[in-house]
């Protein structure tokens, strides 16, 4: 079995852009459980590092967070961190709902688990606002991009490259974020997981338009099951486009 140092060297050997080499090397100098978990994900898919490290990451989503002091009464219909003509992401919605007024301390010291973290943007946002994070993600490319995003922003996040389910989910967290995980064979399983977490006393936040509107062909939520936190229809969205609502299971 490769040592920690050997894994780091293998990752660096598959990283060709000097700036990324420096970021990756500096990140793994500080060894802890979270960074070891990120390293293991990258080491298991060395060939993909070459494909991903040449991309600009998150530049249009996460900048300097200078808007933390916004007053909720001063919000325009379109937040200043996105173009009026661009598509919103899950993470922009989470920013919009939680960076309002006295809600800005919502994430402070909160233990947050992102189920199906994708590229890690929701995790980065909550972590920047003070949370302690674990993520679950199974898709190879999303895993690699998320790892590099965590390195780029120098964040300690425990990374579990596995499918979260009722039997495997870490129950030690306060809040569980579930976004684009309600599709195909995963829809009902993830909805069952969300209900299980809620019934176990956990807070569950979901960003899914189709679940709320009842248009998801695989699973749906009864209106009695959730509290609407945010509802922003975007006229420019293509028909059937996903996440524009943030809800809390009740």
Secondary structure as GFF3:
##gff-version 3
##sequence-region A 1 250
A	DSSP	alpha_helix	4	13	.	.	.	ID=ss1
A	DSSP	alpha_helix	18	29	.	.	.	ID=ss2
A	DSSP	alpha_helix	33	43	.	.	.	ID=ss3
A	DSSP	alpha_helix	46	52	.	.	.	ID=ss4
A	DSSP	three_ten_helix	66	69	.	.	.	ID=ss5
A	DSSP	three_ten_helix	72	74	.	.	.	ID=ss6
A	DSSP	alpha_helix	90	98	.	.	.	ID=ss7
A	DSSP	three_ten_helix	101	105	.	.	.	ID=ss8
A	DSSP	beta_strand	111	115	.	.	.	ID=ss9
A	DSSP	alpha_helix	121	128	.	.	.	ID=ss10
A	DSSP	beta_strand	132	136	.	.	.	ID=ss11
A	DSSP	alpha_helix	140	152	.	.	.	ID=ss12
A	DSSP	beta_strand	158	160	.	.	.	ID=ss13
A	DSSP	beta_strand	175	178	.	.	.	ID=ss14
A	DSSP	alpha_helix	186	199	.	.	.	ID=ss15
A	DSSP	beta_strand	203	207	.	.	.	ID=ss16
A	DSSP	alpha_helix	209	213	.	.	.	ID=ss17
A	DSSP	three_ten_helix	223	225	.	.	.	ID=ss18
A	DSSP	beta_strand	226	231	.	.	.	ID=ss19
A	DSSP	beta_strand	245	249	.	.	.	ID=ss20
###
